[in-house]
Amino acid sequence: MVIGRLTDGVLRGVDRVATGVSGTLSETFFEPTLRLGVTGLSQAGKTVFITSLVANLLDRGRMGRMGAVAGGHIEAAFLQPQPDDTLPRFDYERHLAALTGPDPHWPEGTRQISQLRLSFRVRPGGFLSGMRAPRVRHVDIIDYPGEWLLDLVLLDKSYAQWSAEVLARMEKRDFAADALAQLQATDASARHDEATAQALTEAFTTYLNQARALGLPDITPGRFLLPGDLAGSPVLTFVPLAGTGGRGSLAREMARRFDAYKSQVIRPFFRDHFARIDRQVVLADVLGAIHAGPEAVDRLGQTLTELLAAFRPGRNAWLTRLLGGKRVERILFAATKADHLHHIQHARLTAIMAALLRQSRDRADFAGARTQALAIAALRATVEETHDRDGQTLDCVRGRLLDTGRQAAFYAGELPADPMQVVGPARAGAAQWLDADYQIMRFAPAPLTRAPGDGLPHIRLDAAADFLLGDILQ
């Protein structure tokens, strides 16, 4: 029976190849397609990352660290219609216009899953390169709302476990007082009443929006913030409660809806989109978390570690790909907004990102995946300056302030050379930083004047692209 099931699985895999469910033989062997997932947490800059990546792969004048560009392997690149007719197209042109127009501004954040296909004509390298014709390679870029991504951590949690964790975090946060008071005053064993459930959900959603605005990563369930066509449905009307109840109780109905959310919302998303990714970018606003304090840094590390478990890291083989058993083979952890720091601190920002993910990166590496941490800015919005203040030399950045439009120089503070001076207190539950004051400022995109063939100004986007795509473009 075991052999029969294995044989049947192989036959179904081959059939999927023939019918195009998981790809075609032509695409697999002659025009391979790589699916690149761009995910991350709220305010990490996913939309800007994708827009700048595409712009710089179409006009490659600023991509000198990318081996395929330096070696002249990319003969042409062009955008094609996205291959999945059921997914919205990533609105690249509109987002690019927002960043490069007369009044440059940040584009709207991701509110739904979207896709874009970028195709390349690649000149082969190697000893026999002159005897081989150029090849076509496709890169499908998949954009996920960060709020939906975070829901993946709920799959392995029960309602009781999730409720206990959420309520414990809310008790430590002053801004959660109103919502927490309503939840704690509710008798979980009382009979379910829909008006009560909706009122509690409204208060809890307000708390989630406040947490997101403060840059905190633990904002599950994510669909409460971006509900789409599920707004007002029972599957989005539940809250964390302490205590239990019998049949017909509020607690029992909340637990049932929590389970329905996992089975009817999270798992289909994971199965249909997320689990098919070949390579992954995980973006995080590490500077924003440091500014928010030790708790935000600790939650960021825990959240990213939990998310990595959902990526199923490992090395893909051609047979595995034919049979539909995808595993993420390369994962980039990118600390965004590096342009808020002078370049002498970028290595320290990278080290903090790496330290937050040490254990999960080790597991991914052991499973056969390649991982890398980088400090990047997908769109550079500042220039560097040095100022003397009270006999001290400060390495600053200057940019256009988002709120006022005025130019201002900014010194964020000095990140420690030892990343554990940030990660250690965060994991130990420190209430605040003892010997440091980390600042943050919100900059608007700078007006651009680009030379022909140049993409958007960035910091290490070429290194990120080389890690993610370099091997398939040479």
HELIX and SHEET records of a PDB file:
HELIX    1   1 VAL A    2  THR A   19  1                                  18    
HELIX    2   2 LEU A   25  PHE A   29  1                                   5    
HELIX    3   3 LYS A   46  LEU A   58  1                                  13    
HELIX    4   4 GLY A   67  ALA A   70  1                                   4    
HELIX    5   5 TYR A   92  THR A  100  1                                   9    
HELIX    6   6 SER A  129  MET A  131  5                                   3    
HELIX    7   7 GLY A  146  LEU A  150  1                                   5    
HELIX    8   8 ASP A  151  LEU A  154  5                                   4    
HELIX    9   9 TYR A  159  GLU A  171  1                                  13    
HELIX   10  10 ASP A  174  ALA A  176  5                                   3    
HELIX   11  11 ALA A  177  GLN A  184  1                                   8    
HELIX   12  12 GLU A  194  ALA A  213  1                                  20    
HELIX   13  13 GLY A  222  PHE A  224  5                                   3    
HELIX   14  14 GLY A  228  LEU A  230  5                                   3    
HELIX   15  15 PRO A  234  LEU A  236  5                                   3    
HELIX   16  16 LEU A  250  TYR A  261  1                                  12    
HELIX   17  17 LYS A  262  ILE A  266  3                                   5    
HELIX   18  18 ARG A  267  ASP A  272  1                                   6    
HELIX   19  19 PHE A  274  ARG A  276  5                                   3    
HELIX   20  20 VAL A  286  ALA A  292  1                                   7    
HELIX   21  21 PRO A  294  ALA A  309  1                                  16    
HELIX   22  22 TRP A  318  LEU A  322  1                                   5    
HELIX   23  23 ALA A  338  HIS A  340  5                                   3    
HELIX   24  24 HIS A  343  GLN A  345  5                                   3    
HELIX   25  25 HIS A  346  LEU A  356  1                                  11    
HELIX   26  26 ARG A  358  PHE A  366  1                                   9    
HELIX   27  27 MET A  420  ARG A  427  1                                   8    
HELIX   28  28 LEU A  461  LEU A  469  1                                   9    
HELIX   29  29 GLY A  470  LEU A  473  5                                   4    
SHEET    1   A 7 ILE A  74  GLN A  80  0                                        
SHEET    2   A 7 SER A 114  VAL A 122 -1                                        
SHEET    3   A 7 ARG A 135  ASP A 143 -1                                        
SHEET    4   A 7 THR A  33  GLY A  40  1                                        
SHEET    5   A 7 ARG A 279  ALA A 284  1                                        
SHEET    6   A 7 ARG A 330  ALA A 335  1                                        
SHEET    7   A 7 ARG A 370  ALA A 375  1                                        
SHEET    1   B 3 THR A 382  ARG A 389  0                                        
SHEET    2   B 3 GLN A 392  LEU A 401 -1                                        
SHEET    3   B 3 GLN A 407  PHE A 410 -1                                        
SHEET    1   C 3 THR A 382  ARG A 389  0                                        
SHEET    2   C 3 GLN A 392  LEU A 401 -1                                        
SHEET    3   C 3 PHE A 443  ALA A 444 -1                                        
END                                                                             
